[in-house]
Amino acid sequence: MLSIDNLNLAYGDTQVLNDVCIALGSGEIGCILGPSGCGKTTLLQAIAGFHQVQAGKIFIKDACVASENLHLSPDKRGIGLVFQDFALFPHMSVLDNVSYGLHHLPKSERKLVALENIERVGLGEYADKFPGSLSGGQQQRVAIARAIAPNPQLMLLDEPFSSLDPELREKVAVEVRELIKRLGITALLVTHDQQEAFAFADKIAILAEHKCQQWDTPYQLYHEPSSRFVANFIGESTFISGEVMPQEAGSASVYVNTQLGRFALSGPQADKNEGDKLDVLVRPDDIVHEDSSPLKATVVDRRFRGAHIMYRLQLPNFSEHVLCLAPSHHDHSIGESFGIRMSIDHVICFPATISRN
Ligand SMILES: Nc1ncnc2c1ncn2[C@@H]1O[C@H](COP(=O)(O)OP(=O)(O)OP(=O)(O)O)[C@@H](O)[C@H]1O
C-alpha cells in the first residue's frame, strides 16, 4: 500500500532524509520513531505531498506519487491526516467537523457519510456536540472520523497522542489501533514515544542520522537490533564484554565467553572468529533474580516500578554494570547483593568498544 524507495530530501543545503526505505502492506500500521529533529515529520509530510523530494520514489497503492521529476499534489494522493493537536474547529459540531473534508460529495450525501463515519468511531450520540465538550480521547476519534470519511487509501498520524495526559496516552493508542485495524485502514504514525510505538505499530522505522536504521517489528527491534545504535535506542540495554572461544572439535557452534557464562552465537551472529572481542547486549529481562545462584551482584541503584524493580547491578571484579528487572517482592537496598542468572534466548553482540580490565 505504501512503498518508500531510497527517499532523499533536503531543506536547502541541509540533508534531512538520506536513502530512506520503508514499505507497508495493506491494513498494516507502521510507525516512525526517532530522536527529536531526525526528520520524522518531514518524512510524513513528504508522503502527504507537502515537500518535493530530491531523489527516490514514493508509491501509494502501486502508483508513483513522488520522485525527482514528479510531485502529485496532496489532494490527489488519497491520504487522511491526523495532527498532533487534532486540528478540530471548536465552533463547529462533531458532524460539521467530519463533513468538512467531504466537499467533493453532493450536500445531501455529505451528512450521511459524515454520520456513518462518526458511528464507525463509536461517537454516534455525540454528532451534535462541540469538540470542547468532549474528552481528549473522544476528540481524537473525531479527528480520525474526519480523516477516514473521504475513504483514504492511507492514513498518516503525526504525534496524535502527545496532547493527551500520559496515563491516557497508551489507553487511547490501543483503542485507536483497534479501531484502525477493525476498519482495515493502512496507517503510518510519527512518534518519539517508544511505548506508544510498541502499543500501536506492526512495524517500526528507527530514523536517525538522516537514515532509517532499521524497519522491523517491535519484537525484532528489541530482541534483534541490527546496530548498536538501535540496541541503545530501543528499550534499556547494557553490555558486557566477551570473547569468542576456540571452536570445539566436532562442534559447529561458535561460543562467546563472558563473566555471566558462555553463550552460543546463532544466525548472522555466528559470523565471528576465535579471539574476537565482543560487547554482548544484556537486556534487563535477561538477568534473572535467583537466590540459589553462586553468581552474586551488588545493587548500585534501584528504581521502583510497582510490579517490578529495575536494579542496576555491579558484577564482581568487573567495572561493568547490568540492569535486572526483578519482581518487586525481591526488595533489596543499595549495597545489598543477590544471586543472578543469565536467561538469554539468543545472544546479540557487536565489536567491542567497552574498556576491559
Ligand atoms: N521548513 C523547514 N525548513 C528548514 N528546515 C526545517 C524545516 N522543517 C524542519 N526543518 C529541520 O529539519 C530537521 C527535521 O525536522 P522534523 O520536524 O522533520 O524532525 P522531527 O523528527 O519530526 O522532530 P521532532 O520530534 O522534534 O518533532 C530539523 O533539523 C529541523 O530543524
Ligand as a Chemical Component Dictionary entry (heavy atoms), coordinates in Angstrom:
data_LIG
# 
_chem_comp.id                   LIG 
_chem_comp.type                 NON-POLYMER 
_chem_comp.pdbx_formal_charge   0 
_chem_comp.three_letter_code    LIG 
# 
loop_
_chem_comp_atom.comp_id 
_chem_comp_atom.atom_id 
_chem_comp_atom.alt_atom_id 
_chem_comp_atom.type_symbol 
_chem_comp_atom.charge 
_chem_comp_atom.model_Cartn_x 
_chem_comp_atom.model_Cartn_y 
_chem_comp_atom.model_Cartn_z 
_chem_comp_atom.pdbx_ordinal 
LIG N1  N1  N 0 10.584 24.011 6.762  1  
LIG C1  C1  C 0 11.828 23.745 7.183  2  
LIG N2  N2  N 0 12.873 24.444 6.691  3  
LIG C2  C2  C 0 14.133 24.187 7.093  4  
LIG N3  N3  N 0 14.457 23.214 7.980  5  
LIG C3  C3  C 0 13.458 22.505 8.519  6  
LIG C4  C4  C 0 12.089 22.730 8.152  7  
LIG N4  N4  N 0 11.316 21.851 8.830  8  
LIG C5  C5  C 0 12.162 21.126 9.593  9  
LIG N5  N5  N 0 13.431 21.511 9.404  10 
LIG C6  C6  C 0 14.631 20.908 10.016 11 
LIG O1  O1  O 0 14.715 19.577 9.543  12 
LIG C7  C7  C 0 15.076 18.680 10.575 13 
LIG C8  C8  C 0 13.997 17.623 10.753 14 
LIG O2  O2  O 0 12.815 18.235 11.255 15 
LIG P1  P1  P 0 11.498 17.392 11.572 16 
LIG O3  O3  O 0 10.468 18.327 12.112 17 
LIG O4  O4  O 0 11.141 16.588 10.398 18 
LIG O5  O5  O 0 12.042 16.419 12.738 19 
LIG P2  P2  P 0 11.218 15.539 13.777 20 
LIG O6  O6  O 0 11.964 14.266 13.868 21 
LIG O7  O7  O 0 9.781  15.452 13.392 22 
LIG O8  O8  O 0 11.405 16.370 15.101 23 
LIG P3  P3  P 0 10.517 16.428 16.452 24 
LIG O9  O9  O 0 10.484 15.037 17.021 25 
LIG O10 O10 O 0 11.294 17.363 17.325 26 
LIG O11 O11 O 0 9.165  16.939 16.069 27 
LIG C9  C9  C 0 15.296 19.526 11.813 28 
LIG O12 O12 O 0 16.665 19.786 11.919 29 
LIG C10 C10 C 0 14.517 20.795 11.533 30 
LIG O13 O13 O 0 15.128 21.892 12.173 31 
# 
loop_
_chem_comp_bond.comp_id 
_chem_comp_bond.atom_id_1 
_chem_comp_bond.atom_id_2 
_chem_comp_bond.value_order 
_chem_comp_bond.pdbx_ordinal 
LIG N1  C1  SING 1  
LIG C1  N2  SING 2  
LIG C1  C4  DOUB 3  
LIG N2  C2  DOUB 4  
LIG C2  N3  SING 5  
LIG N3  C3  DOUB 6  
LIG C3  C4  SING 7  
LIG C3  N5  SING 8  
LIG C4  N4  SING 9  
LIG N4  C5  DOUB 10 
LIG C5  N5  SING 11 
LIG N5  C6  SING 12 
LIG C6  O1  SING 13 
LIG C6  C10 SING 14 
LIG O1  C7  SING 15 
LIG C7  C8  SING 16 
LIG C7  C9  SING 17 
LIG C8  O2  SING 18 
LIG O2  P1  SING 19 
LIG P1  O3  DOUB 20 
LIG P1  O4  SING 21 
LIG P1  O5  SING 22 
LIG O5  P2  SING 23 
LIG P2  O6  DOUB 24 
LIG P2  O7  SING 25 
LIG P2  O8  SING 26 
LIG O8  P3  SING 27 
LIG P3  O9  DOUB 28 
LIG P3  O10 SING 29 
LIG P3  O11 SING 30 
LIG C9  O12 SING 31 
LIG C9  C10 SING 32 
LIG C10 O13 SING 33 
# 
